[in-house]
Amino acid sequence: MRNIKLEPILTETFDMSESFVPEEGSLYVYGNNSEERSRHIENWLDTVDSIKFRHICDEKPLVFFLDDGKEYFLRSGNSLEGLWDDLAEGSKIYIDITGLTHSVWAAVLKSALNSKYEVLVVYVEPESYVRSGEPVEGQVYDLSERISGIAPLPGFAVLSRSLSAEFLFVPLLGFEGTRLKFLIEEIQPGHDQILPVVGLPGFEAWYVFETYKGNKSALLETDCWQTIRHAQGNCPFSCFYLLEDIIKDENLSIKVAPIGTKPHALGAVLFAIKNPHLVEIIYDHPVRKTGRTDGASKLHVYHVSALVNSGS
């Protein structure tokens, strides 16, 4: 049984994004997309003087650009270290993952955690998701245009042969059942070795039911509905601890597919950073639809370096 008293939840939550302002003297990394919630920093951007910014304005599969024209290569640790060049000792780094793709924020986060600075991750929940005008099975919400294909997140390719040929497949589920089906078809896990994770509670109380509904077909076809685990949808630490439990209980390497909430994806990436020889991140690189969410809800600040740099 999990001893949750020994599992710190290192999160600050603000009911409104307008209530949050980074600490003076820190560095703030962020990007904008078509979603309103990714532009929450406009509430305080003109009121701070001592905060340094790294605004990622253009994201490509293997490179991104800041608004000053500088480019950074996602597979190059030396390139990414340049993000922290002029940062004073003892400063804090905030990485706002709300408007960034998984490929970019995961690589930037890994570099930041390798630095000597304290690292915090910021995430803003949407007020709502945009429903599909023509819903079909596995696609109730209008979230992705297409799937680009399975490839490692930059900086997270697994080269070690210590990963077992026999593995557990752990999909972190969202609403898009088509993505779960695609991954199962591509990596061919044994049906008795699929352990799905559902966000419970979700951002909203009813999201858990819509997650089950969206993934119903794949869950029934593989019978893996019987092995579903739960972790709080907006908490990367709950997901991290659950992955620890799965590793201990099953004694196998795992392949984790972060196809649900960004906080769950963050938990998986943190776990992969801390346990590179036990876990492989499997990602399908969806192309997101424009305006896929409406509004902004709670803002979370996750003290991630406190977890990764701990002895646990």
Secondary structure by P-SEA (a helix, b strand, c coil): cccccccccbbbbbcccccccccccbbbbbccccccccccccccccccccccccccccccccccccccbbbbbcccccccccccccccccbbbbbbcccccaaaaaaaaaaaaaccbbbbbbbbbbcbbbbbcccccccccccccccccccccccccccccccccbbbbbbbccccaaaaaaaaaacccccccbbbbbcccccccaaaaaaaaaaaaaaaaacccccccccccccaaaaaaaaaaaaaaccbbbbbbccccaaaaaaaaaaaaaccccbbbbbccccccccccccccbbbbbcccccccccc
